[in-house]
């Protein structure tokens, strides 16, 4: 299958989840800023949305491409 065949199927949204160890939240959130900067460099990237937990330690990222 060629790259051309993979494209054109419409937008793609990926949801990624991390279980962050208690006490490491600040370090993880620093890391997320670097991930967001890196994602912006990819052609077509429409952004990364981070969802912080109100309780617990499970973080989610929603990554969008057209």
C-alpha positions as CSV (number, residue, x, y, z in Angstrom):
1,X,0.0,0.0,0.0
2,X,1.4,3.4,-0.9
3,X,1.3,6.6,1.1
4,X,-1.1,8.0,-1.4
5,X,-3.5,5.2,-0.7
6,X,-3.4,5.9,3.1
7,X,-4.1,9.6,2.6
8,X,-7.5,11.1,1.8
9,X,-9.5,9.0,4.2
10,X,-10.5,12.0,6.2
11,X,-9.5,13.5,9.6
12,X,-7.7,11.4,12.2
13,X,-8.1,11.9,15.9
14,X,-6.0,9.8,18.4
15,X,-6.6,9.7,22.1
16,X,-3.6,8.7,24.3
17,X,-3.7,8.0,28.0
18,X,-1.0,8.0,30.7
19,X,-1.2,6.9,34.3
20,X,1.1,9.3,36.1
21,X,2.7,8.3,39.4
22,X,1.6,10.3,42.4
23,X,4.1,13.2,43.0
24,X,5.3,13.2,39.4
25,X,2.4,15.4,38.0
26,X,4.5,18.5,37.7
27,X,7.3,16.7,35.8
28,X,4.8,15.1,33.5
29,X,3.1,18.4,32.7
30,X,6.5,19.9,31.8
31,X,7.0,16.9,29.5
32,X,3.6,17.6,27.9
33,X,4.6,21.1,26.8
34,X,7.6,19.6,24.9
35,X,5.3,17.0,23.2
36,X,2.9,19.8,22.2
37,X,5.8,21.9,20.7
38,X,7.0,18.8,18.8
39,X,3.5,18.0,17.4
40,X,3.2,21.5,16.0
41,X,6.1,20.8,13.7
42,X,4.3,18.0,11.8
43,X,2.6,19.2,8.6
44,X,-1.2,19.2,9.0
45,X,-1.2,18.9,12.8
46,X,-4.4,20.6,14.1
47,X,-3.3,20.6,17.7
48,X,-3.0,18.6,20.9
49,X,-5.5,19.0,23.7
50,X,-4.5,17.8,27.2
51,X,-7.1,16.7,29.7
52,X,-6.0,16.8,33.3
53,X,-7.7,14.7,35.9
54,X,-9.7,16.4,38.6
55,X,-9.1,13.3,40.8
56,X,-6.6,10.5,40.3
57,X,-3.6,10.5,38.0
58,X,-4.8,9.6,34.5
59,X,-4.0,12.2,31.8
60,X,-5.3,12.2,28.3
61,X,-4.1,13.8,25.1
62,X,-6.3,14.3,22.0
63,X,-4.1,14.7,18.8
64,X,-5.8,15.8,15.6
65,X,-4.7,15.7,11.9
66,X,-6.9,16.5,8.9
